Amino acid sequence: MSHAAFVHTQNPSGSFDSICTECFVTVATRPTEAQLPRAESKHECKGFDLGRMHWTEHEQPNRERPGSQPDPQEA
């Protein structure tokens, strides 16, 4: 069982994401927020490891995503 805390966010589609505040992994995406705790209880958090942070060209975050904030350093 996990001891991590989770943040819930609602997606434009109406579904909900559960994000671990320790390792920053999206643990689950479910149609309703009430369905998230089950997935959270099964999450085995390994903590945050900067060495795992590697973006390939296809995995780059979409900076044009609705609701995203522009990077002030790029302006």
RAPEHU-V64582 format. One record per residue. N is the residue number from 1. BURIAL is b if it has 24 or more other ideal C-beta (glycine too) atoms within 12 Angstrom, else e. Layout:
n->(N	N)
burial->(BURIAL	BURIAL)
This chain:
n->(1	2	3	4	5	6	7	8	9	10	11	12	13	14	15	16	17	18	19	20	21	22	23	24	25	26	27	28	29	30	31	32	33	34	35	36	37	38	39	40	41	42	43	44	45	46	47	48	49	50	51	52	53	54	55	56	57	58	59	60	61	62	63	64	65	66	67	68	69	70	71	72	73	74	75)
burial->(e	b	e	b	e	b	e	b	e	e	e	e	e	e	e	b	b	b	b	b	e	e	e	e	b	e	b	b	e	b	e	e	e	e	e	b	e	e	b	b	e	e	b	e	e	e	e	e	e	e	e	e	e	e	e	e	e	e	e	e	e	e	e	e	e	e	e	e	e	e	e	e	e	e	e)
